[in-house]
Amino acid sequence: MKSLMIAASAALIASAQFGSPARPADLVMDSWRTEDIDAWNRILSAFHAKHPDINIRFEPTVNTEYMPALQTQLQAKKGPDLISCPPFDFALKLYNMGGLADVSDLKGYENFPDSALAAWRTDDGQHTYCVPVGSVIQGFYYNKNIFQKLGLSVPKTESEFFATLDTLKKNGVTPLDMGTKDLWPVVDLAFNSVWPNYCDGENTRKALIAGTAKLTDECFLKALNVVARFGAYLPQGSESIGYADTQQIFPLGNAAIFPGGSWEIPLLGKIADFDIGVFPPFEPDGKVSGRCWFVDHVDMGIGVNANSAHPADARAFLEWLTTPEFAQLFVDNQPGFFSLSKYKVTSKNPLAAEFASWREKCGSVIRLPSQFLSRGTPGLEQTLEDNLYLMVRGKETPQEVADKAQASIKR
């Protein structure tokens, strides 16, 4: 008994002197992509293996609720420790309200191009608040089996595109898998994919920011007229079809073409039992010179909640995001997302590789409303969302949309 008492006393002394084993810090990471839970759990497990003293739980929010919920939490000085950052003005708003920590002195930024870092820096370039993580590419998925059965080729021009839609419609196949219940798909997946080839892409986007181009210019009116024509080829009852519905219609074989983005690859691969192809945005008829363009959008960064109880641990994770190990893990686990780093990272997924191959022959541009142009009330993005779906339904003209969109740009 005496020996047991001595041993217990020794244990108490040791505990008091050296402390109990430290428990790992427990952090939460939020996101607007609920479909990425398994992928991020694998990525975070790799981080934990190198940092056993840090646990990170991935707890995403439904995309339509993400920004409002996050802003409410940050205003109350609460919320997740690690924040998935939308690009440009969306994340800048979170930083300006004191919700995102300034991480300008983080190690590893030399591994990213300025074009990626600009999406999460203040206008003067003096403060960085998120680490660049991934970009996405937009185009048109198509059902190879249907195309082969009807003898169709991938359309490269406006006339070829609409001739393809007409053939599909005549053969009883829904041509375009797009709805107008949710407002953003018509803006991001139709207009933002179409206009760059009509308006010289990035060059004209910069001209809009500078005020030397207008959304009422002829090239934008042509692009808007093209998007307006989409309305004749949508699924029956498209007014009641939301984005989540379209994610089922195409992969179940109920439409031939899906205007979408590379982020859809994992979902489509799980559902579809046919061969899927993807083609870049078509070009205007008669175009004889100039670059082709497509949307290669800086989509996501990760930052630290300015009021996190674990700032040092959160910064350790951000530093890991700047490494080649993370870049490869991210691409391997998130096919359809592309690393924003300078590292040479390739995807083994054939559809992702096809998207990425467009970079070799065409210029890339980000979504039009994302940088500077949506700072009015309502801004350009909100104005386009409020009016483009009406245009596709035939209730507004392209000219009316162009006039309202141009008037929304404030400088």
Secondary structure as UniProt FT lines:
FT   HELIX           2..18
FT   STRAND          25..29
FT   HELIX           34..36
FT   HELIX           37..50
FT   TURN            52..53
FT   STRAND          54..58
FT   HELIX           63..75
FT   TURN            76..77
FT   STRAND          82..85
FT   HELIX           89..96
FT   TURN            97..98
FT   TURN            104..105
FT   TURN            107..108
FT   HELIX           109..111
FT   HELIX           114..117
FT   HELIX           118..120
FT   TURN            123..124
FT   STRAND          131..143
FT   HELIX           144..149
FT   TURN            150..151
FT   HELIX           158..170
FT   TURN            171..172
FT   HELIX           184..185
FT   HELIX           186..191
FT   HELIX           192..198
FT   TURN            199..200
FT   HELIX           201..210
FT   TURN            215..216
FT   HELIX           218..229
FT   HELIX           230..233
FT   TURN            236..237
FT   HELIX           238..240
FT   HELIX           243..249
FT   TURN            250..253
FT   STRAND          257..261
FT   HELIX           262..264
FT   HELIX           265..271
FT   STRAND          276..279
FT   TURN            285..286
FT   STRAND          293..305
FT   TURN            306..307
FT   HELIX           311..320
FT   TURN            321..322
FT   HELIX           324..333
FT   TURN            335..336
FT   STRAND          338..339
FT   HELIX           350..357
FT   HELIX           358..360
FT   STRAND          363..365
FT   TURN            368..369
FT   TURN            373..374
FT   HELIX           380..392
FT   TURN            393..394
FT   HELIX           398..408
//
